[in-house]
Amino acid sequence: MCAQVRERIAEQWRLQRAAELAKLNTSHFSELFHREIGLSFRAYVERIRIDYAKNLLVDTRMQISQIADVIGYRDIGTFERAFKRQESMGPRAYRNRVLHVADGMVHQRPHIPGIEKSPKSRSSAENSR
């Protein structure tokens, strides 16, 4: 189930749907999922979405509203609240902090294959070519 969530992150995942896919009743699925993963299904989906959003914030020039849509949030306010719940800061503050240039080096997160990197997230060696 975890792989399906990661592969289809933008889908509207609900506990009942996940339980049906696993061919279990909702309460049994919820209990097993929490025991195995250590998070509720809802918290797991949120964590995966926010982790993906963090990469997009750093590795792309996408607007925050576009990122919210790509990872399955139809409302930017809901996305911003979820992001703040996970990271203790909003997505704009996170992007600014991670891309902050200190001592001539750009702090960057790993690149997501197939997504254009922002010039700000390239190392100074790449930019000097």
C-alpha positions as CSV (number, residue, x, y, z in Angstrom):
1,M,0.0,0.0,0.0
2,C,2.8,2.4,0.8
3,A,4.3,2.0,-2.7
4,Q,0.9,2.7,-4.2
5,V,0.6,5.9,-2.2
6,R,4.0,7.1,-3.3
7,E,3.4,6.2,-6.9
8,R,0.0,7.9,-7.1
9,I,0.6,10.7,-4.6
10,A,-1.9,13.2,-6.2
11,E,-4.8,10.8,-5.8
12,Q,-7.3,11.5,-3.0
13,W,-6.4,8.7,-0.6
14,R,-8.9,7.8,2.0
15,L,-8.7,5.1,4.7
16,Q,-11.7,3.3,3.4
17,R,-10.4,3.1,-0.2
18,A,-7.0,1.9,1.0
19,A,-8.7,-0.8,3.1
20,E,-10.7,-1.9,0.1
21,L,-7.6,-2.2,-2.0
22,A,-6.0,-4.3,0.7
23,K,-9.2,-6.4,0.9
24,L,-9.5,-5.7,4.6
25,N,-12.2,-3.9,6.7
26,T,-11.3,-0.4,7.6
27,S,-10.6,-0.8,11.3
28,H,-8.4,-3.9,10.8
29,F,-6.5,-2.1,8.0
30,S,-6.0,0.9,10.1
31,E,-4.8,-1.1,13.1
32,L,-2.3,-3.1,10.9
33,F,-1.1,-0.1,9.1
34,H,-0.4,1.8,12.3
35,R,1.3,-1.2,13.8
36,E,3.6,-1.7,10.8
37,I,4.3,1.9,9.8
38,G,4.1,3.7,13.1
39,L,1.7,6.3,11.7
40,S,-2.0,6.4,11.0
41,F,-2.8,6.1,7.3
42,R,-3.8,9.7,7.1
43,A,-0.5,10.9,8.8
44,Y,1.5,8.7,6.4
45,V,-0.1,10.1,3.3
46,E,0.5,13.6,4.6
47,R,4.2,12.8,5.4
48,I,4.8,11.4,1.9
49,R,3.1,14.4,0.3
50,I,5.1,16.9,2.3
51,D,8.4,15.1,1.7
52,Y,7.7,15.2,-2.0
53,A,6.7,18.9,-1.8
54,K,10.0,19.7,0.0
55,N,11.9,18.3,-3.0
56,L,9.7,20.3,-5.5
57,L,10.2,23.5,-3.5
58,V,13.9,23.3,-3.8
59,D,14.4,21.6,-7.1
60,T,11.9,23.5,-9.2
61,R,10.6,26.9,-9.9
62,M,7.0,25.7,-9.5
63,Q,4.7,28.0,-7.7
64,I,3.5,26.8,-4.3
65,S,-0.1,26.5,-5.6
66,Q,1.2,24.2,-8.4
67,I,3.1,22.1,-6.0
68,A,0.0,21.7,-3.8
69,D,-2.0,20.5,-6.8
70,V,0.7,18.1,-8.0
71,I,0.8,16.3,-4.6
72,G,-2.9,16.1,-4.2
73,Y,-4.0,19.2,-2.3
74,R,-6.8,21.0,-4.1
75,D,-6.7,23.9,-1.6
76,I,-3.5,25.8,-1.0
77,G,-4.6,26.7,2.6
78,T,-4.9,23.0,3.5
79,F,-1.5,22.3,1.9
80,E,0.1,25.2,3.9
81,R,-1.4,24.0,7.2
82,A,-0.2,20.4,6.5
83,F,3.3,21.7,5.6
84,K,3.5,23.8,8.7
85,R,2.3,20.9,10.8
86,Q,5.1,18.7,9.5
87,E,8.0,21.3,9.2
88,S,7.1,24.0,11.7
89,M,7.2,26.6,9.0
90,G,5.3,27.3,5.8
91,P,6.4,26.2,2.3
92,R,7.7,29.7,1.3
93,A,9.8,30.0,4.5
94,Y,11.1,26.4,3.9
95,R,12.1,27.2,0.3
96,N,13.9,30.4,1.4
97,R,15.7,28.7,4.2
98,V,16.9,25.7,2.2
99,L,18.0,27.8,-0.7
100,H,19.7,30.3,1.5
101,V,23.2,31.1,0.2
102,A,25.8,30.9,2.9
103,D,29.6,31.1,2.3
104,G,29.1,30.9,-1.4
105,M,27.5,27.5,-1.2
106,V,23.9,26.7,-2.0
107,H,22.3,24.2,0.3
108,Q,20.2,21.9,-1.8
109,R,18.1,18.8,-1.5
110,P,18.5,15.8,-3.8
111,H,17.3,16.2,-7.4
112,I,14.0,14.5,-8.5
113,P,14.8,12.9,-11.9
114,G,12.7,14.3,-14.7
115,I,12.1,17.6,-13.1
116,E,14.0,20.7,-14.1
117,K,16.2,22.1,-11.4
118,S,16.0,25.8,-10.5
119,P,19.3,27.7,-11.3
120,K,19.3,28.7,-7.6
121,S,19.6,25.0,-6.6
122,R,22.6,24.2,-8.8
123,S,26.0,24.2,-7.2
124,S,28.5,27.0,-8.0
125,A,30.6,24.5,-10.0
126,E,27.6,23.7,-12.3
127,N,26.9,27.4,-12.8
128,S,30.5,28.3,-13.6
129,R,30.6,26.0,-16.7
